[in-house]
Amino acid sequence: MALEITDSNFEELVKNSDKPVLIDFWAEWCGPCKMIGPVVEELAQEFEGKAVIGKVDVDSNPIVASSLGIRAIPTLLFFKNGEMVDRSVGVVPKTELANKLNSML
């Protein structure tokens, strides 16, 4: 299951992670977010132990969302060694997200 990443645990779970991180920025009212949500959950299972997969509710965690320049959702950000290295905006195929994660392992 994808981790819930918040304003308060972002530093610990993302910036200090020794594994690649994929974060799904979403909101309850967002239709496309509901489409990509199950894909993110599948990736969380498939990459368990190899990567950190998390979700940030932008309505509940505005500090992280604004500090990373999230302007549209869903936005998926990829981090390696605490630094953002890639992003995808909108609904994208699972294979594209998996390929990006695999390239970071």
QUIQUIGI-V327829 format. One record per backbone hydrogen bond with DSSP energy under -0.5 kcal/mol. NH is the residue of the N-H (numbers start at 1). CO is the residue of the C=O. E is the energy in kcal/mol with one decimal. If there is no record, write none. Layout:
nh->NH co->CO e->E
nh->NH co->CO e->E
//
This chain:
nh->3 co->53 e->-2.7
nh->5 co->3 e->-0.8
nh->5 co->55 e->-2.8
nh->10 co->6 e->-1.3
nh->13 co->9 e->-2.8
nh->14 co->10 e->-2.8
nh->15 co->10 e->-1.2
nh->16 co->11 e->-1.7
nh->17 co->14 e->-1.2
nh->20 co->50 e->-0.6
nh->21 co->79 e->-2.6
nh->22 co->52 e->-2.7
nh->23 co->77 e->-2.6
nh->24 co->54 e->-2.5
nh->25 co->23 e->-0.7
nh->25 co->75 e->-3.1
nh->26 co->24 e->-0.6
nh->26 co->56 e->-2.5
nh->30 co->27 e->-1.5
nh->31 co->29 e->-0.7
nh->34 co->30 e->-1.3
nh->34 co->31 e->-0.7
nh->35 co->31 e->-1.1
nh->36 co->32 e->-1.9
nh->37 co->33 e->-1.8
nh->38 co->34 e->-0.6
nh->40 co->36 e->-2.1
nh->41 co->37 e->-2.1
nh->42 co->38 e->-2.1
nh->43 co->39 e->-2.3
nh->44 co->40 e->-2.1
nh->45 co->41 e->-1.6
nh->46 co->42 e->-2.6
nh->47 co->43 e->-2.5
nh->48 co->45 e->-1.0
nh->50 co->47 e->-2.4
nh->51 co->47 e->-2.4
nh->52 co->20 e->-3.0
nh->53 co->51 e->-0.6
nh->54 co->22 e->-2.9
nh->54 co->52 e->-0.5
nh->55 co->3 e->-2.7
nh->56 co->24 e->-2.8
nh->58 co->26 e->-2.8
nh->58 co->56 e->-0.8
nh->61 co->57 e->-1.6
nh->65 co->61 e->-1.6
nh->66 co->62 e->-2.5
nh->67 co->63 e->-2.3
nh->68 co->64 e->-1.5
nh->69 co->66 e->-1.2
nh->70 co->65 e->-2.6
nh->71 co->69 e->-0.6
nh->74 co->25 e->-0.6
nh->75 co->25 e->-1.3
nh->76 co->88 e->-3.4
nh->77 co->23 e->-2.3
nh->77 co->75 e->-0.5
nh->78 co->86 e->-2.7
nh->79 co->21 e->-2.9
nh->80 co->83 e->-2.6
nh->83 co->80 e->-1.9
nh->85 co->78 e->-3.0
nh->86 co->78 e->-1.3
nh->88 co->76 e->-2.5
nh->90 co->74 e->-3.4
nh->92 co->90 e->-0.6
nh->96 co->93 e->-0.5
nh->97 co->93 e->-1.5
nh->98 co->94 e->-2.8
nh->99 co->95 e->-2.6
nh->100 co->96 e->-1.9
nh->101 co->97 e->-2.2
nh->102 co->98 e->-3.0
nh->103 co->99 e->-2.0
nh->104 co->100 e->-0.7
nh->104 co->101 e->-1.2
nh->105 co->101 e->-0.7
nh->105 co->102 e->-0.9
//
